[in-house]
Amino acid sequence: MRIADSTDLRDYIITFQNLLNFDTCQQIIEWSKSEPEADTAWEGWEVAKSAVDNTTERVTKSRQCEFTMLGPDRGPCWDRIELGLLHILEHYPYLHKATEHTGVSLIRYGNGHKFEEHVDSYGGAPRILSTSILLNTDYEGGELSFWQGQYTSPAQGTGDAIVFPSNFCFPHEVRPVTDGERYVLVVWFV
């Protein structure tokens, strides 16, 4: 039996449709277009790094994208984002014990960008739940898939969030974007 044939594992991948409305998603994208390239994601678009061990991150070929950070004093729509994240914590249907998030990353995948299969929790970042909120749909490729492509995320609308455990049972990838730019908010709960 293939891992993705186990309905028990797929049941833990939950979609929250329209977690953020279309206008909120557009405001976040428009704000991001004025952000400069920067050395740190708190100042603009930073080239994303991958964890190569529990204490080291570096730019790799397996993760090709850029990110910038949002917070109460940085970026638009913070109150709406926070309400959406609280909704996830309260309504994710499985026991998780997460109480807070590690920050909100806005990730931009340009043409050819990808993030090869990985898990989100490891010794250097012991996360409980992973969240990906899709901000746009006007691109090709870029699907979020699990278990070596055996299962693709059902979250496909602007503002949809997909939430799943961050642990080793949920290896996932973002397939290469083949046209356009994919914008997504990524949040990890601890």
Secondary structure, DSSP 8 states (H G I E B T S, - for coil): --GGG-HHHHTT-EEETTSS-HHHHHHHHHHHTT--B-SSTTTSBEE--EESSSS-EE--SSEE-EEEEEBTTBSS-HHHHHHHHHHHHHH-SS------EEEEEEEEE-TT-EEEEE-S-BTTB--SEEEEEE----SEE--EEETTTTEE-S--STT-EEEEE-STT--EEE--EEES-EEEEEEEE-
